Amino acid sequence: MAMPRPTVAQLVYGSCTVIFSTFAMLLLSGASSGAGVAIVAVSALALGLLVAMAVPLPASRRPAAASRPAVVVRPAAPEPVQPVRATVASPSREPVRERAAS
């Protein structure tokens, strides 16, 4: 069985996690030695890998009919439709108002 390729979402989430967590851990820890920076970098990579693997994979591309037996579900008998009568109000009669010439 071939290993599935990572999706775009997995790559983006993992990369953003690595970048932002590295900056955050370096700022919060104040690491200045080579060993401290290496520990921060390795832990950020591990965190990015965990986040990338936590993103759900898309569904299989096989058609659903091939994977499951077809089940026919018949809808209940439809209820008869009652006719709706719309009533329209008669237009109101307003006197025409004209502007006075100034």
C-alpha positions in Angstrom: 0.0 0.0 0.0 1.4 3.3 -1.0 1.8 6.1 1.5 -0.7 9.0 0.8 0.8 12.4 -0.1 0.2 15.3 2.3 -2.6 17.6 1.3 -2.1 21.4 0.9 -3.9 22.0 4.1 -1.5 19.7 6.0 1.5 21.4 4.5 0.2 24.9 5.3 -0.9 24.1 8.9 2.4 22.3 9.6 4.6 25.0 8.2 2.7 27.8 10.0 2.9 25.9 13.2 6.7 25.4 12.9 7.3 29.1 12.1 5.1 30.6 14.7 5.9 28.2 17.5 9.7 28.7 16.8 9.4 32.4 17.2 7.2 32.1 20.3 9.4 29.6 22.0 12.6 31.6 21.2 11.0 34.8 22.5 9.6 33.2 25.7 12.6 31.1 26.6 15.2 33.6 25.8 17.5 30.9 24.4 20.8 32.3 23.1 23.1 29.2 23.2 23.3 26.9 20.2 22.0 24.0 22.2 18.9 26.0 23.4 18.1 27.1 19.9 18.5 23.5 18.6 16.1 22.2 21.3 13.6 24.9 20.4 13.9 24.1 16.6 13.5 20.4 17.1 10.5 20.8 19.4 8.9 23.2 16.9 9.4 20.7 14.1 7.8 17.9 16.2 4.9 20.2 17.0 4.4 21.1 13.3 4.5 17.4 12.4 1.8 16.6 15.0 -0.4 19.5 13.8 0.0 18.4 10.1 -0.9 14.8 11.0 -4.0 16.0 13.0 -5.6 17.6 9.9 -8.2 15.2 8.6 -7.5 13.6 5.3 -10.0 14.0 2.5 -12.4 11.2 1.9 -11.6 8.4 -0.5 -12.0 9.2 -4.2 -13.8 6.0 -4.8 -17.5 6.3 -5.6 -19.7 5.6 -2.6 -21.8 3.1 -4.5 -18.7 0.8 -5.0 -17.9 0.8 -1.3 -21.4 0.2 0.2 -24.4 -1.8 -1.0 -27.2 0.3 -2.3 -30.0 0.9 0.1 -33.3 2.1 -1.3 -35.1 4.5 0.9 -38.6 5.4 -0.2 -40.0 8.6 1.1 -43.3 8.7 2.9 -46.4 9.5 0.8 -46.6 13.3 0.2 -49.4 15.2 1.9 -51.9 16.8 -0.4 -51.1 20.5 -1.1 -53.8 22.9 0.1 -54.4 25.9 -2.3 -53.4 29.2 -0.8 -55.5 32.2 -1.7 -53.8 35.5 -1.7 -55.7 38.6 -0.8 -54.6 41.9 -2.3 -55.7 45.0 -0.5 -57.3 47.6 -2.7 -55.1 50.6 -3.4 -55.7 53.6 -1.1 -57.1 56.7 -2.7 -55.0 59.7 -1.8 -55.6 63.2 -3.2 -53.0 64.4 -5.6 -50.9 67.1 -4.0 -49.4 69.7 -6.2 -46.6 72.0 -5.4 -47.4 75.6 -5.2 -45.4 77.8 -7.6 -43.0 80.0 -5.7 
